[in-house]
Amino acid sequence: MSFIHNLSNSIVGLAPIDGVTDTAYRQIVDTHSKPSIMFTEFIPVEGLMRGVTKLLCAFHKHQTKTPIIGQVFGVNELSFYNSFFVVAEMGLDGIDVNMGCPDRSLVKKGGGAGLILNPKQAQNIIFSLKRARNDWYNGKTIEETSLPQEFVAALLLYKKKNNISVHSKTFSISVKTRIGYEEPKTKEWISYLLESEPDLITIHGRTFRQLYTGKADWDEIHKAVELASKSATCIWGNGDVHSMNQAKQYIKTYGVSGVLVGRSAFGNPWFFSDHVPTLKEKFNVMLEHAKLFVKYRPDLGIAPLRKHFCWYASGFSGYGKIREKLMKANTLEELKQIIVKI
């Protein structure tokens, strides 16, 4: 049994979002509102297999007791097998397979939501991860995998420099997916996944064709709950959750044991609490966020945070002028000067 099975039946966590849920953002959210669980950005298993060391920072876990699961995507079973050891060695609490991303370039390669069209391969990926977990529990080390040895050495050095330790003995294997490809096929698709018995399936209540348009169909998510009722697999829901009260109500109404929240937490690291921040607090935390980002990614500067700046700054008079200034900030000092004048 993984740690997922020891959680309560009222989980409200931070969903994995590419380009958003990096280490700095996770730490900010964790500090200001304590979600039940958090997920990393999604990382290509083939990139890990090729030994791309810059990907390791995505799995950096800040000092916290909040469980963090590393999300990965791809198609190749061997790459998934080896990626398990990377995520486990980086001190995370589980590995999650993205089977719902609608990015067309990824889907064309058979990954993300493309796996909905290839349920056998989806099953094989889960089985490969379960084999990896079993081998890891039985003492197999990352040095014994077929990952490039230079990459393994870099990972172990990264762990040492950042004081990262492996502590999870109940590592989880999970999937995040959608209710179908062109149209809802919840019964057929989720039944396939349940045969491979992952610890958790999180279901976004839209099809691939919908992308992020239309309304998330929570009745379809409830169908998955009923399908999994006699299995050991937990079912969580995702899509169009705008408040903690709504998340808690959906848990009761649709029978899921957890809810993941994505876009509603943009610019609102207080989402998982009852706190309503003042405008001053929002800008102070924006600066705190930027400082953390520079700490973890000194090679990038603050330019990648501009979308976050817009989210923090939205919703008040004068937003347009402030946004224009924020879009031009390139350093922490420039950001400070903008904030002190607000």
HUFEN-V827959 format. One record per run of one state. SS is the DSSP state (H for helix, E for strand, - for the rest). FROM is the first residue (numbers start at 1). LEN is the number of residues. Records with the same first field share a line. If there is no record, write none. Layout:
SS->FROM-LEN / FROM-LEN
This chain:
-->1-2 / 7-4 / 15-8 / 34-3 / 50-3 / 60-7 / 74-3 / 90-4 / 100-4 / 109-3 / 118-1 / 138-4 / 145-4 / 162-10 / 181-3 / 185-1 / 196-4 / 208-10 / 228-6 / 239-5 / 255-3 / 262-1 / 266-13 / 297-6 / 314-5 / 327-5 / 341-2
H->3-4 / 23-11 / 45-5 / 53-7 / 77-13 / 104-5 / 112-6 / 119-19 / 142-3 / 149-13 / 186-10 / 218-10 / 244-11 / 263-3 / 279-18 / 303-11 / 319-8 / 332-9
E->11-4 / 37-8 / 67-7 / 94-6 / 172-9 / 184-1 / 200-8 / 234-5 / 258-4
